Amino acid sequence: MLPNYTRWDREGIFPRQMWHRLGQLGVTALRVDEAHGGVEADAVTAGIAAEEVARGDFNLAYSVILHSLVGEILNQHASDHLKREWLPALANGTKVFAIAVTEPSAGSDAAAMQTRAVRDGDSYVLTGEKSGISAATVAEVALVFAKTDRSKGAKGISAFLVPTGLSGVRTEVYQDMGTVPIARGSIVLDSVRVPAKYLVGAENRGFYEVMNGFDLSRILIALQCIGAALQSLDETMAFVKVRHTFGHPLAKYQGVSFPIAEHYTKLQMVRWHCYRALWLRDRSLPHTMEAAMAKWMGPKTAVEAIHQCILLNGHAGYTKDLPHEQRLRDVIGLEIGDGTAQTQQMIIARELFGRAYKSY
Ligand SMILES: Cc1cc2nc3c(=O)[nH]c(=O)nc-3n(C[C@H](O)[C@H](O)[C@H](O)COP(=O)(O)OP(=O)(O)OC[C@H]3O[C@@H](n4cnc5c(N)ncnc54)[C@H](O)[C@@H]3O)c2cc1C
């Protein structure tokens, strides 16, 4: 993956064939049970996959994040019929799955979403706009969240599988500063008729089901960012061993080696926090606060480390000849996606102080 990481960015291409290849290797099947074509990996294994794939290609690590998140939600909450119909294609990577929660006027406050789903005979009719959706214009299927009871907030939201080829679905790509191949954008739903059997989980329970899934994706995202940063550090360490100034390799100067030691230390500390959080999840122990800590610190620590790598590579680091500037652009996005730093701090504070003290 590594030799082509910058190529897909420059060409603006979603590397579908690589996504399929990762599917053949089981990377898109991690959180799906064997009966539906999955490999039933534990959460720790999914973390290793996110980190390692992101070392090669940060964007292809979205295959781990999206398919672990949607795969786990479907595996846990979809009907047997839905699982049989959709999970094999998710597991083998032949179809790309997106998750659509955010809207133009409902991001951090996701429960304020306006998209509605109205029951009509054997169907639900969905109308609204989902924004900032990873893989919006390349996914064949999206797990879409919509209000089934508009009189309620989070308790009136349901989840639906929506094939993006259905009549009334329109997608638009954004000009994001990073993760260009991931084709992030809007999914506009104009009276889209979805079979009632495509409801995932119980009506009005969608929000709670996805929130549990976010406890997984947030930790995986942190490891995705850390993997990219560790790769930049490795490449920078190789460079400073051979680049000479004033008669010595750069690595001899503490002004160069200490920042690397500092960022390596911080990344490793966050990394092991992530694996502990995944270990807690594998044992069904509480880990919501740990997931929020990981999601806050993972991208932040990675951004700081990659920034330092750019500086230590001198002018070369600032060019597009090296992958560091792209990693920085790509990783910054995940300081926002799946919940900003403030959102994570709100969760941590809520877990520390109790719900009586929450600000929302
Ligand atoms: C790389 C990337 C990938 C994404 N992928 C997806 C996806 O696949 N599916 C999906 O549904 N969405 C996705 N999103 C959307 C993302 O989840 C939202 O952008 C995010 O939740 C923030 O919402 P917002 O953009 O509306 O910002 P807002 O909620 O408007 O927040 C703006 C700023 O105000 C701060 N803020 C808001 N409320 C408070 C508060 N109470 N206290 C303090 N500060 C506050 C926020 O932290 C932020 O800094 C993605 C976004 C990015 C950038």
The ligand as an SDF file (V2000), in Angstrom:
LIG
                    3D

 53 58  0  0  0  0  0  0  0  0999 V2000
  -12.7090   13.3550    8.4670 C   0  0  0  0  0  0  0  0  0  0  0  0
  -14.1740   13.3370    8.8060 C   0  0  0  0  0  0  0  0  0  0  0  0
  -14.8830   12.1600    8.6890 C   0  0  0  0  0  0  0  0  0  0  0  0
  -16.2580   12.1500    8.9760 C   0  0  0  0  0  0  0  0  0  0  0  0
  -16.9580   10.9930    8.7320 N   0  0  0  0  0  0  0  0  0  0  0  0
  -18.2960   10.9730    9.0440 C   0  0  0  0  0  0  0  0  0  0  0  0
  -19.0660    9.7990    8.7440 C   0  0  0  0  0  0  0  0  0  0  0  0
  -18.5680    8.8220    8.1750 O   0  0  0  0  0  0  0  0  0  0  0  0
  -20.3770    9.7830    9.1090 N   0  0  0  0  0  0  0  0  0  0  0  0
  -20.9650   10.8470    9.7290 C   0  0  0  0  0  0  0  0  0  0  0  0
  -22.1530   10.7570   10.0420 O   0  0  0  0  0  0  0  0  0  0  0  0
  -20.2680   11.9930    9.9730 N   0  0  0  0  0  0  0  0  0  0  0  0
  -18.9610   12.0730    9.6440 C   0  0  0  0  0  0  0  0  0  0  0  0
  -18.2380   13.2270    9.8410 N   0  0  0  0  0  0  0  0  0  0  0  0
  -18.9040   14.3920   10.4360 C   0  0  0  0  0  0  0  0  0  0  0  0
  -18.4350   14.6220   11.8820 C   0  0  0  0  0  0  0  0  0  0  0  0
  -18.8610   13.5620   12.7140 O   0  0  0  0  0  0  0  0  0  0  0  0
  -18.9090   15.9990   12.3550 C   0  0  0  0  0  0  0  0  0  0  0  0
  -18.2870   16.9550   11.5200 O   0  0  0  0  0  0  0  0  0  0  0  0
  -18.5460   16.2270   13.8000 C   0  0  0  0  0  0  0  0  0  0  0  0
  -19.3460   15.4480   14.6470 O   0  0  0  0  0  0  0  0  0  0  0  0
  -18.6770   17.7200   14.2020 C   0  0  0  0  0  0  0  0  0  0  0  0
  -19.8850   18.2290   13.8040 O   0  0  0  0  0  0  0  0  0  0  0  0
  -19.9590   19.6390   13.0210 P   0  0  0  0  0  0  0  0  0  0  0  0
  -19.0130   19.5700   11.8740 O   0  0  0  0  0  0  0  0  0  0  0  0
  -21.3870   19.8830   12.7160 O   0  0  0  0  0  0  0  0  0  0  0  0
  -19.4320   20.7210   14.0300 O   0  0  0  0  0  0  0  0  0  0  0  0
  -20.2690   21.4290   15.1940 P   0  0  0  0  0  0  0  0  0  0  0  0
  -21.0280   20.4220   15.9730 O   0  0  0  0  0  0  0  0  0  0  0  0
  -21.0400   22.5680   14.6170 O   0  0  0  0  0  0  0  0  0  0  0  0
  -19.0970   21.9920   16.1000 O   0  0  0  0  0  0  0  0  0  0  0  0
  -18.2930   23.1140   15.6870 C   0  0  0  0  0  0  0  0  0  0  0  0
  -17.2670   23.3650   16.7860 C   0  0  0  0  0  0  0  0  0  0  0  0
  -17.9310   23.7010   18.0150 O   0  0  0  0  0  0  0  0  0  0  0  0
  -17.5370   22.8130   19.0460 C   0  0  0  0  0  0  0  0  0  0  0  0
  -18.6740   22.5510   19.9100 N   0  0  0  0  0  0  0  0  0  0  0  0
  -19.9350   22.1520   19.5540 C   0  0  0  0  0  0  0  0  0  0  0  0
  -20.7150   22.0310   20.6340 N   0  0  0  0  0  0  0  0  0  0  0  0
  -19.9450   22.3420   21.7130 C   0  0  0  0  0  0  0  0  0  0  0  0
  -20.1770   22.3880   23.1220 C   0  0  0  0  0  0  0  0  0  0  0  0
  -21.3610   22.0790   23.6550 N   0  0  0  0  0  0  0  0  0  0  0  0
  -19.1400   22.7570   23.9240 N   0  0  0  0  0  0  0  0  0  0  0  0
  -17.9360   23.0830   23.4110 C   0  0  0  0  0  0  0  0  0  0  0  0
  -17.6590   23.0360   22.0770 N   0  0  0  0  0  0  0  0  0  0  0  0
  -18.6500   22.6750   21.2490 C   0  0  0  0  0  0  0  0  0  0  0  0
  -17.0820   21.5430   18.3220 C   0  0  0  0  0  0  0  0  0  0  0  0
  -16.1910   20.7810   19.1290 O   0  0  0  0  0  0  0  0  0  0  0  0
  -16.4040   22.1460   17.0960 C   0  0  0  0  0  0  0  0  0  0  0  0
  -15.1060   22.5550   17.4190 O   0  0  0  0  0  0  0  0  0  0  0  0
  -16.8980   13.2980    9.4760 C   0  0  0  0  0  0  0  0  0  0  0  0
  -16.1660   14.4990    9.5980 C   0  0  0  0  0  0  0  0  0  0  0  0
  -14.8230   14.5210    9.2450 C   0  0  0  0  0  0  0  0  0  0  0  0
  -14.0740   15.8160    9.3310 C   0  0  0  0  0  0  0  0  0  0  0  0
  1  2  1  0
  2  3  1  0
  2 52  2  0
  3  4  2  0
  4  5  1  0
  4 50  1  0
  5  6  2  0
  6  7  1  0
  6 13  1  0
  7  8  2  0
  7  9  1  0
  9 10  1  0
 10 11  2  0
 10 12  1  0
 12 13  2  0
 13 14  1  0
 14 15  1  0
 14 50  1  0
 15 16  1  0
 16 17  1  0
 16 18  1  0
 18 19  1  0
 18 20  1  0
 20 21  1  0
 20 22  1  0
 22 23  1  0
 23 24  1  0
 24 25  2  0
 24 26  1  0
 24 27  1  0
 27 28  1  0
 28 29  2  0
 28 30  1  0
 28 31  1  0
 31 32  1  0
 32 33  1  0
 33 34  1  0
 33 48  1  0
 34 35  1  0
 35 36  1  0
 35 46  1  0
 36 37  1  0
 36 45  1  0
 37 38  2  0
 38 39  1  0
 39 40  1  0
 39 45  2  0
 40 41  1  0
 40 42  2  0
 42 43  1  0
 43 44  2  0
 44 45  1  0
 46 47  1  0
 46 48  1  0
 48 49  1  0
 50 51  2  0
 51 52  1  0
 52 53  1  0
M  END
$$$$
